[in-house]
Every structure is written in structure tokens, then in C-alpha cells.
Amino acid sequence: MKNISIKQYTALQDTLMYDAVLEHLNQKNTFAGRSMDTNKMPYANVKYCIRLLPKINSWKGICQLFTICFDITEAEFWASPIAEYFPAKKYLVSEFETIITTESKALASQSTDAHLWHMAGADRLKPYSDTLPLLQLGKLFGQYPFDLGRKPYGEIFSLLVQTKTQNEVEHDYQKLNSK
């Protein structure tokens, strides 16, 4: 088995020999001489990749994902060895699964008024779920929300968690104060 490029791999009629071996490689955070750091990636890119990941159904989509995450060109993607692609893909998928899980836990709310929120039409906000947090931070800091989307994901996520926690504490304080 030769360590062929991704371009050569995609041209093969039968990839079973490669798939059988390469699927079992351990994940690795390197591809085309670069590594991926989601905390330093722009917030908008991370959210875009999370939305893109389940919709990928072609090599063009995979190439787009890798160019964003590893900050490489399309030519670098296609010329990279297939033995590098499989471990990097495992890492990439695992990283985004971790982000989704972490966000779900850290930003989940325990509101007793959740049913009222849904009755008020919360489902209409779902298409804007990626930009609404930026809108809230923009209001708080007096910045254009899409400029915040270019900031590193780690910074924006930290601010979102802090803001959420502060809002919960203030809400609980108001409850205690009104009794």
C-alpha cells in the first residue's frame, strides 16, 4: 500500500484496501504541516464548520472544511498524503463534537419560564442561533456583532459563559430581593 495523495485516493475505483487500514489510525492534530486550534480560530469560522460538518457529502465539502480548520490552500489539501488525512479527520470531528457538548452544557439554562419562552415564539430565533450571542455581546460592549465574529472562538465563548452566569446570578438575586 502506497501513501498516495488525497487527489490520487479520490480517483481510485476501489479504496477498500486503504480504508481498512487507515480508518484504524489514531487521531492526530496535524495536517499538511499545520495544526488546528479552535480556540484561536475566528468564532464565525467555528460556528460555520459546526453547521457544515453534518452536511458534507462530497470531497469538495471536506476540502472546504480542512482549508478552514487547518488554514491551508486547496492545493495543499489535495496534495497531502491520505495517511495524514484519516487521523486529522478523526481529530477534527472529535474536536467539534467536544465543542458542541461543552457549549450545550455551559450555555444551557435552567429557566422555570422555558414553557413561556417557547410559547412566545422562541423557535423563530433558531435560524439566528449563531449570531444572536454576538448580538448580545455587541450590545454589552458597544461593538458591531459581526466584528466580534472575527474574534477568537475561545475569547467569545468565555465571554458568553461569563455573561450567562452573571445574568443567572442577577436573576436569582432579584428573586431573593423581592421576597
C-alpha beads as a LAMMPS data file, in Angstrom:
LAMMPS data file: protein, C-alpha beads

179 atoms
178 bonds

1 atom types
1 bond types

-500.0 500.0 xlo xhi
-500.0 500.0 ylo yhi
-500.0 500.0 zlo zhi

Masses

1 110.0

Atoms # bond

1 1 1 0.000 0.000 0.000
2 1 1 1.450 3.350 -1.084
3 1 1 0.981 6.597 0.804
4 1 1 -0.750 8.336 -2.087
5 1 1 -2.132 11.865 -2.148
6 1 1 -5.765 12.639 -1.400
7 1 1 -6.247 13.516 -5.080
8 1 1 -4.972 10.064 -6.102
9 1 1 -7.102 8.395 -3.425
10 1 1 -10.293 10.062 -4.683
11 1 1 -9.539 8.832 -8.207
12 1 1 -9.293 5.164 -7.113
13 1 1 -12.074 2.811 -8.166
14 1 1 -11.703 0.687 -5.027
15 1 1 -10.480 2.285 -1.789
16 1 1 -11.232 -0.715 0.431
17 1 1 -7.566 -1.625 0.930
18 1 1 -6.766 1.897 2.151
19 1 1 -9.960 2.312 4.178
20 1 1 -9.443 -0.973 6.035
21 1 1 -6.078 0.168 7.369
22 1 1 -6.383 3.952 7.606
23 1 1 -9.708 4.002 9.471
24 1 1 -7.904 2.468 12.458
25 1 1 -5.202 5.112 12.830
26 1 1 -5.338 7.206 15.995
27 1 1 -6.459 10.806 15.733
28 1 1 -3.735 13.393 15.243
29 1 1 -3.857 17.190 15.193
30 1 1 -1.597 17.711 12.206
31 1 1 -2.353 18.045 8.534
32 1 1 -0.184 19.468 5.759
33 1 1 2.312 20.619 8.371
34 1 1 -0.275 22.619 10.302
35 1 1 -2.332 22.073 13.425
36 1 1 -5.858 23.130 14.281
37 1 1 -6.643 25.296 17.322
38 1 1 -10.359 26.002 17.607
39 1 1 -9.795 28.439 20.478
40 1 1 -7.766 30.673 18.152
41 1 1 -9.998 30.215 15.092
42 1 1 -12.491 33.040 14.492
43 1 1 -15.796 32.402 16.267
44 1 1 -17.700 32.687 12.957
45 1 1 -15.474 30.015 11.353
46 1 1 -16.024 27.566 14.210
47 1 1 -19.798 28.029 14.041
48 1 1 -19.728 27.718 10.238
49 1 1 -17.731 24.469 10.444
50 1 1 -20.146 23.042 13.023
51 1 1 -23.047 23.776 10.647
52 1 1 -21.089 22.459 7.656
53 1 1 -19.937 19.181 9.209
54 1 1 -23.228 17.209 9.075
55 1 1 -23.966 18.460 5.542
56 1 1 -20.707 17.299 3.943
57 1 1 -21.394 14.758 1.229
58 1 1 -18.501 15.298 -1.172
59 1 1 -14.754 15.725 -1.272
60 1 1 -15.288 19.376 -2.161
61 1 1 -17.022 19.900 1.193
62 1 1 -14.287 18.013 3.039
63 1 1 -11.667 20.150 1.306
64 1 1 -13.503 23.313 2.371
65 1 1 -13.649 22.126 5.980
66 1 1 -9.939 21.271 6.059
67 1 1 -8.905 24.559 4.442
68 1 1 -10.794 26.484 7.115
69 1 1 -9.723 24.391 10.098
70 1 1 -6.060 23.874 9.222
71 1 1 -5.633 27.204 7.387
72 1 1 -4.297 25.614 4.199
73 1 1 -4.962 26.065 0.493
74 1 1 -6.996 23.691 -1.650
75 1 1 -3.811 22.668 -3.453
76 1 1 -2.188 21.742 -0.138
77 1 1 -5.255 19.671 0.785
78 1 1 -5.293 17.673 -2.456
79 1 1 -1.507 17.101 -2.407
80 1 1 -1.444 15.855 1.203
81 1 1 -0.883 12.145 1.893
82 1 1 -4.004 10.083 2.517
83 1 1 -2.352 8.597 5.624
84 1 1 -2.336 12.133 7.087
85 1 1 -5.965 12.778 6.180
86 1 1 -7.602 9.976 8.191
87 1 1 -6.037 10.801 11.607
88 1 1 -6.638 14.528 11.018
89 1 1 -10.279 13.877 10.102
90 1 1 -10.761 11.895 13.314
91 1 1 -9.267 14.743 15.328
92 1 1 -11.361 17.369 13.560
93 1 1 -14.637 15.500 14.127
94 1 1 -13.736 14.772 17.751
95 1 1 -12.829 18.428 18.380
96 1 1 -16.147 19.711 17.047
97 1 1 -18.096 17.067 18.989
98 1 1 -16.324 18.265 22.144
99 1 1 -17.179 21.890 21.343
100 1 1 -20.841 21.045 20.794
101 1 1 -21.014 19.108 24.064
102 1 1 -19.194 21.830 26.011
103 1 1 -21.412 24.567 24.593
104 1 1 -24.552 22.594 25.370
105 1 1 -23.518 22.108 28.989
106 1 1 -22.069 25.562 29.625
107 1 1 -24.750 27.610 27.897
108 1 1 -27.811 25.568 28.876
109 1 1 -30.231 27.405 31.089
110 1 1 -32.402 26.084 33.887
111 1 1 -35.225 28.526 33.355
112 1 1 -38.545 27.836 35.048
113 1 1 -40.154 30.044 32.420
114 1 1 -38.973 27.910 29.483
115 1 1 -42.509 26.983 28.502
116 1 1 -43.428 30.692 28.338
117 1 1 -40.344 31.360 26.231
118 1 1 -41.431 28.669 23.743
119 1 1 -44.994 29.941 23.725
120 1 1 -43.673 33.410 22.882
121 1 1 -42.094 32.004 19.714
122 1 1 -38.546 31.011 20.649
123 1 1 -38.426 28.664 17.658
124 1 1 -38.382 31.696 15.354
125 1 1 -34.932 32.546 16.747
126 1 1 -33.330 29.225 15.738
127 1 1 -32.140 30.437 12.297
128 1 1 -30.142 33.130 14.097
129 1 1 -28.618 30.905 16.773
130 1 1 -25.049 31.568 15.585
131 1 1 -25.318 35.361 15.543
132 1 1 -27.650 36.056 18.485
133 1 1 -24.866 35.540 21.052
134 1 1 -22.740 38.002 19.082
135 1 1 -25.644 40.458 19.048
136 1 1 -25.948 40.222 22.838
137 1 1 -22.204 40.718 23.333
138 1 1 -22.234 43.580 20.812
139 1 1 -24.911 45.361 22.830
140 1 1 -22.993 44.764 26.030
141 1 1 -19.661 46.051 24.696
142 1 1 -20.899 48.552 22.125
143 1 1 -19.421 46.671 19.173
144 1 1 -20.683 45.555 15.794
145 1 1 -21.700 41.885 16.239
146 1 1 -20.042 40.661 13.043
147 1 1 -16.740 42.214 14.117
148 1 1 -16.981 40.072 17.239
149 1 1 -17.445 37.032 14.986
150 1 1 -13.882 37.536 13.747
151 1 1 -12.512 37.330 17.295
152 1 1 -11.033 34.020 18.517
153 1 1 -13.624 31.404 19.441
154 1 1 -12.112 30.847 22.902
155 1 1 -12.484 34.525 23.838
156 1 1 -16.077 34.790 22.620
157 1 1 -17.098 31.527 24.281
158 1 1 -15.556 32.659 27.566
159 1 1 -17.468 35.953 27.413
160 1 1 -20.717 34.125 26.623
161 1 1 -20.329 31.823 29.633
162 1 1 -19.441 34.739 31.903
163 1 1 -22.400 36.795 30.681
164 1 1 -24.783 33.865 31.102
165 1 1 -23.547 33.194 34.635
166 1 1 -23.808 36.853 35.579
167 1 1 -27.371 37.030 34.217
168 1 1 -28.361 33.950 36.224
169 1 1 -26.885 35.367 39.429
170 1 1 -28.639 38.708 38.881
171 1 1 -31.922 36.922 38.177
172 1 1 -31.587 34.828 41.362
173 1 1 -30.643 37.929 43.347
174 1 1 -33.744 39.746 42.114
175 1 1 -35.875 36.773 43.206
176 1 1 -34.312 36.786 46.681
177 1 1 -34.523 40.553 46.966
178 1 1 -38.225 40.638 46.089
179 1 1 -39.164 38.162 48.859

Bonds

1 1 1 2
2 1 2 3
3 1 3 4
4 1 4 5
5 1 5 6
6 1 6 7
7 1 7 8
8 1 8 9
9 1 9 10
10 1 10 11
11 1 11 12
12 1 12 13
13 1 13 14
14 1 14 15
15 1 15 16
16 1 16 17
17 1 17 18
18 1 18 19
19 1 19 20
20 1 20 21
21 1 21 22
22 1 22 23
23 1 23 24
24 1 24 25
25 1 25 26
26 1 26 27
27 1 27 28
28 1 28 29
29 1 29 30
30 1 30 31
31 1 31 32
32 1 32 33
33 1 33 34
34 1 34 35
35 1 35 36
36 1 36 37
37 1 37 38
38 1 38 39
39 1 39 40
40 1 40 41
41 1 41 42
42 1 42 43
43 1 43 44
44 1 44 45
45 1 45 46
46 1 46 47
47 1 47 48
48 1 48 49
49 1 49 50
50 1 50 51
51 1 51 52
52 1 52 53
53 1 53 54
54 1 54 55
55 1 55 56
56 1 56 57
57 1 57 58
58 1 58 59
59 1 59 60
60 1 60 61
61 1 61 62
62 1 62 63
63 1 63 64
64 1 64 65
65 1 65 66
66 1 66 67
67 1 67 68
68 1 68 69
69 1 69 70
70 1 70 71
71 1 71 72
72 1 72 73
73 1 73 74
74 1 74 75
75 1 75 76
76 1 76 77
77 1 77 78
78 1 78 79
79 1 79 80
80 1 80 81
81 1 81 82
82 1 82 83
83 1 83 84
84 1 84 85
85 1 85 86
86 1 86 87
87 1 87 88
88 1 88 89
89 1 89 90
90 1 90 91
91 1 91 92
92 1 92 93
93 1 93 94
94 1 94 95
95 1 95 96
96 1 96 97
97 1 97 98
98 1 98 99
99 1 99 100
100 1 100 101
101 1 101 102
102 1 102 103
103 1 103 104
104 1 104 105
105 1 105 106
106 1 106 107
107 1 107 108
108 1 108 109
109 1 109 110
110 1 110 111
111 1 111 112
112 1 112 113
113 1 113 114
114 1 114 115
115 1 115 116
116 1 116 117
117 1 117 118
118 1 118 119
119 1 119 120
120 1 120 121
121 1 121 122
122 1 122 123
123 1 123 124
124 1 124 125
125 1 125 126
126 1 126 127
127 1 127 128
128 1 128 129
129 1 129 130
130 1 130 131
131 1 131 132
132 1 132 133
133 1 133 134
134 1 134 135
135 1 135 136
136 1 136 137
137 1 137 138
138 1 138 139
139 1 139 140
140 1 140 141
141 1 141 142
142 1 142 143
143 1 143 144
144 1 144 145
145 1 145 146
146 1 146 147
147 1 147 148
148 1 148 149
149 1 149 150
150 1 150 151
151 1 151 152
152 1 152 153
153 1 153 154
154 1 154 155
155 1 155 156
156 1 156 157
157 1 157 158
158 1 158 159
159 1 159 160
160 1 160 161
161 1 161 162
162 1 162 163
163 1 163 164
164 1 164 165
165 1 165 166
166 1 166 167
167 1 167 168
168 1 168 169
169 1 169 170
170 1 170 171
171 1 171 172
172 1 172 173
173 1 173 174
174 1 174 175
175 1 175 176
176 1 176 177
177 1 177 178
178 1 178 179
